[in-house]
Every structure is written in C-alpha cells, then in structure tokens.
Amino acid sequence: MNTVQAYFDDVTSTLTYIVFDQDTKDGVIIDPVWDYDPLASEMSPESVDKVIDFVKSNNLKVHYILETHAHADHISGAQLLKSAFSGAKIGIGENITIVQEIFKTVFAMPDDFKTDGSQFDLLMKEGTSVFAGSIKIDVLYTPGHTPACSTYLIDDCIFTGDAIFMPDGGTGRCDFPKGSATDLYNSISTKLYSLPDSTRVFVGHDYQPGGRDLAFETTIGEQKKRNIQLPEGRTEAEFVEFRSKRDATLKMPKLIFQSVQVNINAGNFFGAKEGAGFFHIPVKLA
C-alpha cells in the first residue's frame, strides 16, 4: 500500500500530494505550487522546497510530476521539481491541447507556441495506466471544471484536482472557457460515484468553509451522502441550474492571467532569461 503526504498552500488553498511506496521508494508528485507574490512580481520556491526536502529525506525516486489540469489559481512548480529530480517527467491529460488552443489567442502568445501538448513529457489518455516503478496510476478523465481535467486513481485513492472538494465544499466551478456543468455532473455521478464507497478522495483545494480546520481527505461514500452540491440522486438538471447560477456570482481567480499561461506551457515562463520571466496580461479597454 502506498503512502500519501500532503502539503497545503494557504495563499491559494491548494493541496500538493506526494504518493510513494515505502518499500521501493518509488514516488509521484501531484499538483505542485510555485509561490508567486503579485505585488513584488517575484517567485519563491518555498512550497517546492518543502516537497524537495521530504523527497530527499525519505530517499524517494520521483518518476512523475502530474498535473490534474492547467490551474487558474496558482503557478505550477513542475519545472523546479523536474530540475531537482533527475529523470522525473511532467504529465497531464492529453486534452490540455484544447486549453492551449483557447488561451494561445487570449494571451497573444507567439505564433510558434505549439498547441499539441509537446511542452509536457507525457500526455495521459483516458482509461490507460502509467507505472511509476511499483506505483500504478490509472487515468480517469473528469472534465467540467476545464475540458482537460483528469483524476488519478492510485490503489484505493483518487486525486481529483478541482472536480470535487470536501463534502462541505461542493464541486469545482465550470465557467472557464469550454467548462461545462453537464460534463462535471457526468464526471462525478458516472465516473467517480461508480467507484467503491471506501475509495479515499484527496481534493485539490480546501477553502475551509466556515473557518473550519483544514481537511483534504474523504471517501466516495461520504461524498455521495453529504456533498452539499452534488449528493447521490441529484438530477443533472438540478445540478446544472445550481452550478450555473453559482458560477455567475464568482469573480475570476486572482492569478488566472499569470497562472494559466505558465501552466499550459508545462510550468515554463515565456521569454525567460537571466532570472526574469514575463507575463502576457490582456487588458479590456473602455
């Protein structure tokens, strides 16, 4: 049985996971964070360093750094980790190409920016398995929050990214380009809720509703019974109506412009040189 180590970034409410085999020392890292201070426009490796320290202190062999999707609320630390661990590869669901095509225009990216996913080392396909040494990772497409979201099934654990949160947190928003409340409903009710009730669920964010303590692990059984937005038995029409009305009230994530353009480029900045990177920030003119 594999072990899960979690790290929480309280600035973006993001969970990063290290999954590892204590016997073989094989490991994978899921959804790492590269800290960004927007006022100083400065990156910091603080969150990444915590992961690196844990990996090194436990003598782990990192095979993959996996992204559940192209995040809109934090910048990925995948490239820092790839540099830190020889042989580690960055993987994401193959539908990242859809997101790249959309945002290439939004961010006025260079003509030579490829939208074939080739910036990533591994494009993961629905229904396939990837092996990180002794660790088997099954890939489930769970679109809705974005068209490129994946959930990773390892042993009796799933890592859901922004598809579903703790039961009192509900589900991910669906108002990003090519997002779909209908798709998210099917991803959760058809795919995730068909897993055994004992399946452990590790969420991508915890916003600590009501000021409660941090929580990031639940089960499929608990989600089906208690998820405040999509309990088992809620109809598609009911969920889509709720999700659409709710999303219409939400502001865009604070770092959406900075994070998405880096994250669709596998954590690389455009035009980076001599210790400086650059953002392409669109501005609506009156």
Salt bridges, closest charged atoms under 4 A:
ASP26 OD1 - HIS63 NE2 2.74
ASP31 OD1 - HIS71 NE2 2.95
GLU67 OE1 - HIS71 NE2 3.08
ASP73 OD1 - HIS74 ND1 2.93
ASP73 OD2 - HIS205 NE2 2.94
GLU94 OE1 - LYS125 NZ 2.85
ASP121 OD1 - LYS82 NZ 3.06
GLU126 OE1 - LYS191 NZ 2.47
ASP138 OD1 - LYS136 NZ 3.95
ASP156 OD1 - ARG200 NH1 3.88
ASP162 OD2 - HIS69 NE2 3.60
ASP162 OD2 - HIS145 NE2 3.14
ASP162 OD1 - HIS205 NE2 3.16
ASP168 OD2 - ARG212 NE 2.62
ASP175 OD1 - ARG173 NE 2.74
ASP197 OD1 - LYS224 NZ 2.83
ASP206 OD1 - ARG212 NH2 2.62
GLU217 OE2 - ARG200 NE 2.81
GLU222 OE1 - ARG226 NH1 2.46
GLU232 OE2 - LYS224 NZ 3.74
GLU241 OE2 - LYS245 NZ 3.11
ASP247 OD1 - ARG243 NH2 2.68
